[in-house]
Amino acid sequence: MRKNEIDIITLGCSKNLVDAERLMHQLELAGYRCVHDSPKPNGEIAIINTCGFIGDAKEESIEMILQFADRKNRGKLSKLYVMGCLSQRYAQELPAEIPEVDGWFGKFDFMGIVEECASAHFRERPEGYGLELKGNEYERTLTTPSHYAYLKIAEGCNRYCSYCAIPLITGKFTSRTIEDILEEVQWLVGKGVKELNVIAQDLSSYGLDLYGEHRLAELLDRMAQVEGVEWIRIHYTYPTDFPYDILPVMAKHPNICKYMDIALQHCSDNMLKLMRRHITRQEQDALIARIREEVPGICLRTTLLVGHPGETEEEFNELCEWVKTMKFERLGAFAYSEEEGTFAARHYQDDIPQAEKDRRVDTIMAIQQSISADHLSQMVGTEQLVIIDRTENDYYVGRTQYDSPEVDCEVLIAVDTCTAPLKIGEIYKVNIIKSEDFDLYASL
């Protein structure tokens, strides 16, 4: 057990990761050494940043807490704290279930952990040290490779889709100011970051609460003009009330990646209505066509939800045919999980067996595997710009502008084909020489 060392484990999405990075920065200012997602944790304190989105994520969070509770019971851990979405959502129930945890903190209360840890570390707290952020709110200890980072521009969601617990956890949608975000962009560039992955629960609503109008286009336009920003990638847009004015901005700036993550969930009009998506298939299809028309060559990533209450076999088959027709470049699918407090939990019966939900996920992903393989095969023989993330075995591993870190395809370049070593974080022009279902091979 290493004194003054804190192990931080982050579960869930990149938005959680940004919160963990902010926490780490504050703890380091308080005198601790923080280790993130260590394969062999050995700190005197552990902090688990949980996810509470769906059943599988909650189960993973609970299992991780229990693992560290066992370490504490065996004398290998002094203090155990839990924060994040699961802790926020079940603040009343969890303490009695897992008494080994020394403190439960919500998603927005990580400074409470800092205060508690700082008090223990300093023993006698220095004059002026209190429960407030030190430095700028956006300052954090980056855990990603130094050339890319996640940029969270808003928090919360006002959409209230039938199945989703996020609004219950995060509260109302709240945008950060453009000026504050641009200040963070400058700070990140100063740290050596070249690639910004823009995130929020709902990028499409950016600016509505602060300015009374969509302002994502202006934000992207100004970000793209910051010297040192080489790639900007857009995640988590929402199809309803979509900010169409971002499309000419994306087409204009070469450093805005031709990539958009837009969660569509389904295509059946009945299912879209039951899911409370406030959009029809015709409107959704028109949106996709317009995006592809105004930003030629764009890579669309989407997410689909199967097994939602009321989804018939006919509607699932309609979804399968739609996926074949739309040919999304990137796609993921997940099974419906009933979440207490949501509209679906209150008003619908979870009437589809889990085995059938799993079958539907597997069916969709099998279709997508073929589509992905076809898309990637069409890239063979083309030149692409690739950012190098790491080395692995005998390969440099990188990504094109069409691929987000950790979730999308990768490009492998054999080390022995390079006349000089490649630098991590640099962008190179490569020739695509081979494709597989989800990866590409290239040479300089």
FENURWO-V85441 format. One record per residue. SS is DSSP state (h for helix, s for strand, l for the rest). PHI is phi in degrees with one decimal (* if undefined). Layout:
ss=(SS;SS)
phi=(PHI;PHI)
This chain:
ss=(l;s;s;s;s;s;s;s;s;s;l;l;l;h;h;h;h;h;h;h;h;h;h;h;h;h;h;h;h;l;l;l;s;s;s;s;l;l;l;l;l;l;s;s;s;s;s;s;s;s;l;l;l;l;h;h;h;h;h;h;h;h;h;h;h;h;h;h;h;h;h;h;h;l;l;l;l;l;s;s;s;s;s;s;h;h;h;h;h;l;l;l;l;h;h;h;h;l;l;l;l;l;s;s;l;l;l;l;l;h;h;h;h;h;h;h;h;h;h;h;h;h;l;l;l;l;l;l;l;l;l;l;l;l;l;l;l;l;l;l;l;l;l;l;l;l;l;s;s;s;s;s;l;s;s;l;l;l;l;l;l;l;l;l;l;h;h;h;h;h;l;l;l;s;s;l;l;h;h;h;h;h;h;h;h;h;h;h;h;h;l;l;l;l;s;s;s;s;s;l;l;l;h;h;h;l;l;h;h;h;h;l;l;l;l;h;h;h;h;h;h;h;h;h;l;l;l;l;l;l;s;s;s;s;s;s;s;s;l;l;l;l;l;l;l;h;h;h;h;h;h;h;l;l;l;s;s;s;s;s;s;s;s;l;s;l;l;l;h;h;h;h;h;h;l;l;l;l;l;l;h;h;h;h;h;h;h;h;h;h;h;h;h;h;l;l;l;l;s;s;s;s;s;s;s;s;l;l;l;l;l;l;h;h;h;h;h;h;h;h;h;h;h;h;h;h;l;l;l;s;s;s;s;s;s;l;l;l;l;l;l;l;h;h;h;h;h;l;l;l;l;l;l;h;h;h;h;h;h;h;h;h;h;h;h;h;h;h;h;h;h;h;h;h;h;h;h;l;l;l;l;l;s;s;s;s;s;s;s;s;s;s;l;l;s;s;s;s;s;l;l;l;l;l;l;l;l;l;l;s;s;s;s;s;h;h;h;l;l;l;l;l;l;l;l;l;s;s;s;s;s;s;s;s;s;l;l;l;s;s;s;s;s;l)
phi=(*;-89.8;-63.6;62.4;-114.9;-120.9;-90.7;-116.1;-116.6;-109.6;-113.8;94.3;-91.6;-67.1;-67.0;-62.6;-62.3;-60.7;-61.0;-64.4;-66.2;-66.0;-59.4;-59.5;-60.3;-68.3;-67.0;-67.1;-64.8;-84.7;105.5;-95.4;-101.0;-107.2;-121.0;-102.5;50.1;-69.2;-69.7;-132.4;-62.6;-146.1;-78.4;-77.5;-127.6;-126.3;-126.8;-108.3;-95.8;-93.4;-116.3;-132.9;-71.1;-134.0;-54.8;-62.1;-67.5;-64.9;-63.6;-61.8;-65.2;-62.9;-62.0;-67.0;-60.8;-65.8;-60.0;-76.5;-63.6;-64.6;-60.5;-66.0;-62.9;-91.2;78.2;-98.4;-150.9;-86.8;-135.0;-130.2;-121.5;-128.2;-138.2;96.8;-65.3;-63.1;-65.4;-62.9;-80.3;-121.5;-62.1;-84.6;-86.1;-67.4;-55.1;-72.6;-77.4;-131.1;-68.9;-65.9;-72.6;-82.4;-167.1;-111.6;-127.9;-75.0;-62.5;-109.2;-120.3;-69.1;-67.0;-64.9;-66.0;-59.8;-60.9;-67.8;-67.5;-63.5;-60.8;-69.9;-71.9;-79.2;63.0;-107.2;-63.3;-61.7;-59.5;89.5;-86.9;-142.7;-84.7;-150.4;-66.5;-97.7;80.0;-75.8;-59.6;-82.7;-66.5;-156.5;-95.4;-70.0;-104.7;-79.0;-51.9;-64.0;-91.2;-138.1;-151.9;-96.8;-119.8;-88.9;-104.5;-160.7;-138.5;93.9;-156.3;-108.4;-79.9;55.2;-61.3;-58.1;-95.1;-102.9;-93.8;-56.8;-61.5;-70.3;-91.4;-93.4;82.1;-66.9;-63.9;-135.9;-83.6;-85.9;-70.7;-59.6;-62.3;-65.1;-66.4;-64.7;-64.0;-66.0;-57.1;-61.2;-64.2;-65.3;-59.5;-62.7;-86.3;98.5;-73.9;-111.0;-118.9;-111.7;-100.9;-81.8;-133.5;-174.2;-68.2;-154.7;-63.8;-61.1;-90.5;-56.1;94.6;-61.0;-76.2;-86.1;-113.4;77.1;-159.1;-62.8;-131.3;-64.4;-61.0;-62.1;-60.4;-62.6;-60.5;-73.5;-61.3;-64.1;-92.0;-75.7;-62.1;101.9;-83.7;-99.1;-137.3;-125.0;-125.7;-105.2;-119.3;64.9;-82.1;-121.7;-70.2;-76.2;56.5;-70.1;-81.9;-61.0;-69.7;-76.3;-66.0;-64.1;-67.4;-62.8;-69.8;-77.4;-95.8;-67.2;-90.9;-94.3;-58.3;-80.8;-151.5;-146.2;-96.9;-134.8;-78.2;-103.8;73.3;-164.2;-124.8;-66.7;-58.0;-64.4;-68.6;-61.3;-70.3;-62.8;-77.8;61.5;-90.1;58.7;-155.0;-105.7;-61.5;-60.1;-66.2;-67.3;-64.3;-64.5;-62.0;-61.7;-62.5;-68.6;-59.4;-68.0;-73.5;-82.5;-125.2;-57.1;81.2;-66.9;-99.7;-102.4;-108.3;-136.5;-126.1;-120.7;-115.3;-116.9;80.0;-63.7;-49.4;94.4;-71.6;-84.1;-61.7;-64.9;-70.4;-66.6;-63.3;-60.7;-62.6;-60.5;-66.4;-64.7;-61.3;-63.6;-75.9;-75.7;50.2;-64.0;-65.7;-134.6;-154.8;-128.6;-135.4;-140.8;-89.5;-59.0;-128.1;-68.2;-116.3;-59.1;93.9;-78.4;-59.3;-63.2;-65.9;-82.6;-120.9;-117.9;-98.4;-73.1;-102.4;-111.4;-59.5;-59.9;-60.8;-71.3;-59.2;-63.2;-62.2;-67.0;-60.0;-61.8;-64.2;-60.8;-69.8;-67.3;-63.3;-66.9;-59.1;-66.9;-64.7;-61.5;-60.2;-67.4;-57.8;-68.6;-63.6;-71.1;-85.4;-62.4;94.1;-98.0;-97.5;-138.1;-88.6;-131.0;-95.4;-87.9;-92.5;-170.0;-108.9;-149.6;55.7;-103.5;-129.2;-85.4;-115.8;-139.4;-142.9;-84.8;-65.0;-90.4;-134.8;-87.4;-59.1;74.2;-116.0;-115.8;-66.8;-126.2;-115.2;-107.8;-122.4;-63.6;-59.2;-74.0;-94.4;-96.1;-74.6;-143.1;-60.5;-87.8;-99.2;-61.7;91.1;-89.4;-104.9;-124.8;-88.1;-129.5;-103.3;-81.3;-112.8;-161.8;-132.3;-123.6;-59.5;-133.0;-141.2;-122.6;-118.6;-146.0;-132.4;-67.7)
